[in-house]
Structures are given as C-alpha cells and as structure tokens.
C-alpha cells in the first residue's frame, strides 16, 4: 500500500470525529441561543404620553345641575316649607347643604338655613322666619301690601353664590301670603266690634267726658285729655294687631309707642288731678255761699221779729206814760 494512502486511512477516523465534534458544538451553540431567545424578558411597551391620553380618552360627563322642581306647602312667614330639588344628592356629595338658603324674587333670605336635609330623597325643609340678617328683605316683601297675596319667584342656593335653577320663575311664580285670610277675617271682626263698643260707650256714658257731678238728663262735655288717650290707645291697638297678622311677631311695641301712650296717659292723669282740685275748691266755695246765703236770711227774720216786738212794747209803754210822746212844734 502506498504511503499516502496509508496516511489518509490513518487520518480519516480522526477527521470524521473532529467533524462531528464541530457539528455538535455548533448545534449546542444554536440551541443555547434559541433558549436564551425564548427566556429573555420581552421589551416593555412604550408608555403613552399624557397628551395622547387626553386626546384618546373621552372627558368625564359634568355632574347635572340641581333644579327646584316642587314645593310642599305655601309661602308664608313663620311656616315650614318643603322643597324638592332634582339631582340634590349628587350636589350634596361635593358641597355643604347646611348653608343653603331660600331665594325669593332673586334675593337671598340670609340666615334662614334648612331645618331638615334629606339628600337621599332630594328634599330639604325651611322654616321661614324673620332674623336680623333678613329683616330688610321681609320688610320689602311684606310692606305696603296690596292684597292678601302677591306672586314671587322662588328657589334655593348658597348665600354668596348663584341660586339653583327653578320651575318657579317669572313665567310660573308662587303666591306669597301676606295676611292669612282666616286670621284676617277674625281680627277684622274683633277690631270692628271693639270700635263699635268704644263709640257706643263714648256717646252714652261719661267715659271720656269731663268729671264732676252729673246733671240729670244731660251728659257732661268731652274731656280733651281722655279723648286723646283713648284715640292713641285705639290706634296702637289696631296697628299692633295688623303687624301681628303680617309678621306673626309679638314684640312690635317700640319704646316710642310706649312713650306716646305714656304721654297721653300722663296728660289725662294730670288733667284729672287738676279737675279734682278744682272740684274740691268749687264744692267748698259752694258750701260757703250756701251757708252765707242761709245765715243772713235767718238773722234778718229774727231781728225783724225782735224789732217789731220791741217797738210794740216800747210804744205801748210810752203812750201809757206820756213820756215818749213826740213833741209838737206849732
């Protein structure tokens, strides 16, 4: 066998083995890369920017605005009114409902906060009353009434903010009761009865007439002080009743009215004291005149009787003794 052929035969197994080792190493290298590719963590997705989010995501719908839909009761001072407000529960979740006040004719009734609040039922209750913060408003609403009721707009809202929408606007106002018809009729009847009784007493009695002894069949003249006191008392009485009807308030007698009534009463009292002193002086003078009138009458009668008796006895004795005869001159 040639030498070259022997070398090739000798080296062939080694070359084949080397070839298989290279293939195995290459195969392992390729398998490890595949495993690494399978176990490698995925690349994180890019986070969208806020601008893209605002553009792609729809904006949340705004909360519905509350609106006054109904009222339970009637508008009148010193009454409790129930107000139904649509979407009130949603509004109360982000606001303070204890600061709500009524709005009448677009003006806030300040200080008139709710008595009860029910967000689950969309209702709240107000007690309409006069307070120092809203006295001017009620004066404008109830002053100079032209009838028992007059129309007003009504809603609720926060004191220093715009009020809620309301169905009771200019096209559909609510009646505000100024004077209750029932109590108004009752008080009118009482005032008329008092006036009729007062007039009857002044015409048939000496209630406001001059004091003193009554003349049979005649009434004494009217007394100015008593008439003034009666007039002012009746005027204050009627005014107090009307103000109570409108405002349901009992503390409306002001110091000026009390002073006016006191002046009238003081005038009548002073005049009565003066008249009583005059009556005493007049009665004493009358008694003196009567006694003086009676005294001369009695003494004159006695003196005349004594004089006649004396003259009669004296003349008789003179005629008998001729000593008392008058001398005659010829």
C-alpha positions in Angstrom: 0.0 0.0 0.0 1.3 3.4 -0.8 2.3 5.7 2.0 -0.1 8.4 1.0 -3.0 6.1 1.1 -1.9 4.8 4.5 -1.8 8.3 5.9 -5.2 9.1 4.6 -6.6 5.9 6.0 -4.9 6.6 9.3 -6.2 10.2 9.5 -9.8 9.6 8.3 -11.3 8.5 11.7 -9.8 11.5 13.4 -11.1 13.8 10.8 -14.6 12.3 11.0 -14.5 12.6 14.8 -13.4 16.2 14.6 -16.1 16.9 12.1 -18.8 15.5 14.4 -17.5 17.5 17.3 -17.6 20.7 15.3 -21.2 19.9 14.3 -22.1 19.1 17.9 -20.6 22.3 19.2 -22.4 24.3 16.5 -25.6 22.6 17.3 -25.3 23.3 21.0 -24.4 26.9 20.3 -27.5 27.3 18.2 -29.7 25.6 20.8 -28.4 27.8 23.6 -29.2 30.9 21.5 -32.7 29.7 20.9 -33.2 29.0 24.6 -31.8 32.4 25.5 -34.1 34.0 22.9 -37.1 32.1 24.5 -36.3 33.0 28.1 -35.3 36.6 27.5 -37.8 39.2 29.0 -40.0 41.0 26.5 -39.2 44.6 25.7 -41.7 46.9 27.7 -44.2 48.7 25.6 -43.8 52.5 25.5 -46.0 54.4 27.9 -48.2 56.8 26.1 -47.7 60.5 26.9 -50.4 62.4 28.9 -51.2 64.4 25.9 -52.0 61.3 23.9 -54.1 60.0 26.8 -56.2 63.2 27.0 -56.8 63.0 23.3 -57.6 59.4 23.1 -59.7 59.1 26.4 -63.1 60.8 26.5 -63.6 63.6 29.1 -66.0 62.6 32.1 -69.5 64.0 31.7 -70.2 67.0 34.0 -72.5 66.5 37.0 -76.1 67.5 36.4 -77.1 70.9 37.8 -79.7 70.9 40.7 -83.1 72.3 40.0 -86.0 73.2 42.3 -88.9 71.1 41.0 -91.7 71.3 43.6 -92.7 72.8 46.9 -94.6 71.2 49.7 -96.8 73.8 51.5 -97.3 77.5 50.8 -95.0 80.6 51.1 -95.9 82.4 54.3 -93.9 83.9 57.1 -93.4 81.6 60.1 -94.3 78.4 58.2 -92.3 75.3 57.3 -91.8 74.8 53.5 -90.6 71.5 51.9 -88.5 71.9 48.8 -87.8 69.1 46.3 -84.6 69.6 44.3 -83.6 67.4 41.4 -80.0 65.9 41.5 -79.7 67.2 45.0 -77.9 64.0 46.3 -75.2 64.4 43.6 -74.7 68.1 44.5 -74.7 67.4 48.3 -71.9 64.9 47.8 -69.5 67.7 46.9 -71.0 70.7 48.7 -72.3 71.7 52.1 -76.1 71.6 52.0 -76.4 73.2 55.5 -75.5 76.6 54.0 -78.4 76.6 51.6 -81.0 79.4 52.0 -84.2 80.3 50.1 -84.2 82.9 47.3 -87.3 85.0 46.9 -87.5 87.4 44.0 -83.8 86.7 43.4 -82.8 87.8 46.9 -81.3 85.5 49.4 -83.1 85.1 52.7 -79.9 85.2 54.7 -79.6 83.2 57.9 -82.6 81.1 57.0 -80.8 77.7 56.9 -82.5 74.4 56.4 -84.3 72.8 59.4 -84.0 69.3 57.9 -82.0 67.8 55.0 -82.7 64.6 53.1 -80.2 64.1 50.2 -81.4 60.5 49.6 -84.9 61.8 48.8 -83.8 65.1 47.2 -85.7 67.1 49.8 -85.0 69.8 52.4 -87.2 71.9 54.7 -87.0 75.6 55.6 -88.7 77.5 58.4 -89.4 80.9 57.0 -88.8 83.4 59.8 -87.5 87.0 60.4 -84.0 87.3 61.5 -81.6 90.3 61.8 -79.8 89.3 58.6 -83.0 89.2 56.5 -85.3 91.8 58.2 -84.8 94.3 55.4 -85.8 91.7 52.8 -89.1 90.8 54.7 -89.9 94.5 55.1 -89.7 94.9 51.3 -91.7 91.8 50.7 -94.5 92.4 53.2 -94.5 96.2 53.5 -97.3 98.1 51.9 -99.4 95.1 50.8 -101.8 95.5 48.0 -103.7 92.3 48.8 -103.7 89.1 50.9 -101.2 87.5 48.4 -98.8 88.6 45.7 -96.7 86.5 43.2 -92.9 85.9 43.8 -90.2 83.7 42.3 -88.7 81.1 44.5 -85.5 78.9 44.5 -82.7 77.9 46.8 -78.9 78.2 46.8 -75.8 79.2 48.7 -75.9 82.7 50.2 -73.0 84.2 48.3 -73.4 82.2 45.0 -75.9 82.0 42.2 -79.1 80.1 43.1 -80.3 76.8 41.6 -82.5 76.8 38.6 -86.2 76.6 39.4 -89.5 76.0 37.8 -91.0 78.8 39.8 -89.6 81.6 37.7 -91.2 84.7 36.2 -93.4 82.6 34.0 -94.6 80.4 36.8 -94.4 82.4 40.1 -95.6 81.3 43.5 -98.1 83.2 45.7 -96.6 84.7 48.9 -99.3 85.0 51.6 -99.1 88.4 53.3 -102.1 88.0 55.6 -103.8 84.7 56.3 -107.5 85.0 55.2 -108.9 83.1 58.2 -107.0 85.1 60.8 -107.5 88.3 58.9 -111.3 87.9 59.0 -111.3 87.1 62.7 -109.1 90.1 63.6 -111.2 92.4 61.4 -114.4 91.3 63.3 -112.7 91.8 66.6 -111.5 95.3 65.7 -114.9 96.3 64.3 -116.6 95.1 67.5 -114.1 97.0 69.7 -114.6 100.1 67.6 -118.4 99.9 67.8 -118.3 99.3 71.6 -116.0 102.2 72.0 -118.2 104.6 70.0 -121.3 103.4 72.0 -119.6 104.0 75.3 -118.4 107.5 74.4 -121.9 108.5 73.3 -123.9 107.0 76.1 -121.5 107.3 79.1 -119.1 109.7 80.7 -116.1 107.5 79.7 -114.1 110.3 78.0 -116.2 113.3 79.4 -115.4 115.8 82.0 -115.5 114.6 85.6 -117.8 116.0 88.2 -121.4 115.9 89.3 -123.7 114.6 86.7 -126.6 116.8 85.6 -129.9 114.8 85.4 -130.8 114.1 81.8 -127.6 115.6 80.4 -124.1 114.4 79.6 -121.0 116.4 80.5 -118.8 117.8 77.7 -115.9 115.7 76.3 -112.6 115.8 78.0 -109.6 116.6 75.8 -107.1 114.6 77.7 -109.3 111.5 77.9 -110.2 111.7 74.3 -106.5 112.0 73.2 -105.6 109.0 75.4 -108.4 106.9 74.0 -107.6 107.8 70.4 -103.9 106.9 70.7 -104.6 103.7 72.6 -107.1 102.5 69.9 -104.6 103.4 67.1 -101.8 101.5 68.7 -104.1 98.5 69.4 -105.2 98.3 65.7 -101.6 98.8 64.4 -100.3 96.1 66.8 -103.0 93.6 65.6 -102.2 94.3 61.9 -98.5 93.9 62.4 -99.0 90.7 64.2 -101.2 89.4 61.4 -98.4 90.1 58.8 -95.3 89.2 60.7 -96.6 86.9 63.5 -94.4 88.8 65.9 -95.4 89.9 69.3 -92.5 92.2 70.2 -93.5 95.1 67.9 -94.3 97.6 70.7 -91.4 100.0 70.4 -90.2 102.4 73.1 -91.5 105.4 71.1 -95.1 103.9 71.1 -94.8 103.3 74.8 -93.6 106.9 75.3 -96.5 108.2 73.2 -99.1 106.2 75.2 -97.4 107.3 78.4 -97.6 111.0 77.4 -101.3 110.6 76.6 -101.9 108.8 79.9 -99.9 111.4 81.8 -101.9 114.2 80.2 -105.2 112.7 81.1 -103.9 111.9 84.7 -102.6 115.4 85.2 -105.9 116.9 83.9 -107.9 114.6 86.2 -105.8 115.8 89.2 -106.3 119.4 88.3 -110.0 118.8 87.8 -110.3 117.1 91.1 -108.6 120.0 92.8 -111.0 122.4 91.1 -113.9 120.3 92.1 -112.9 120.4 95.7 -112.4 124.2 95.6 -115.7 124.7 93.8 -117.5 122.5 96.3 -116.0 124.3 99.2 -116.9 127.7 97.7 -120.4 126.4 97.0 -120.8 125.4 100.6 -119.6 128.7 101.8 -122.0 130.5 99.5 -124.9 128.4 100.7 -124.1 129.0 104.3 -123.7 132.7 103.7 -127.0 132.8 101.9 -128.7 130.9 104.7 -127.2 132.9 107.6 -128.5 136.4 106.7 -131.9 135.1 106.0 -132.3 133.6 109.4 -130.7 136.5 111.4 -132.8 139.1 109.5 -136.0 137.3 110.3 -135.1 137.0 114.0 -134.1 140.7 114.1 -137.3 141.9 112.4 -139.4 139.9 114.8 -137.4 141.3 117.8 -137.6 144.8 116.5 -141.4 144.6 116.0 -141.8 143.2 119.4 -139.6 145.8 120.9 -141.4 148.6 119.1 -144.7 147.3 120.1 -143.9 147.0 123.7 -142.0 150.3 123.8 -144.7 152.2 122.1 -147.4 150.8 124.3 -145.5 151.9 127.5 -144.8 155.3 126.1 -148.4 156.0 125.3 -149.4 155.0 128.7 -146.9 157.3 130.5 -147.0 160.2 128.0 -143.2 160.3 128.3 -142.5 159.0 124.9 -144.9 161.2 123.0 -143.2 163.3 120.4 -143.2 167.0 120.9 -145.3 169.0 118.5 -144.0 172.4 117.4 -146.6 174.9 116.3 
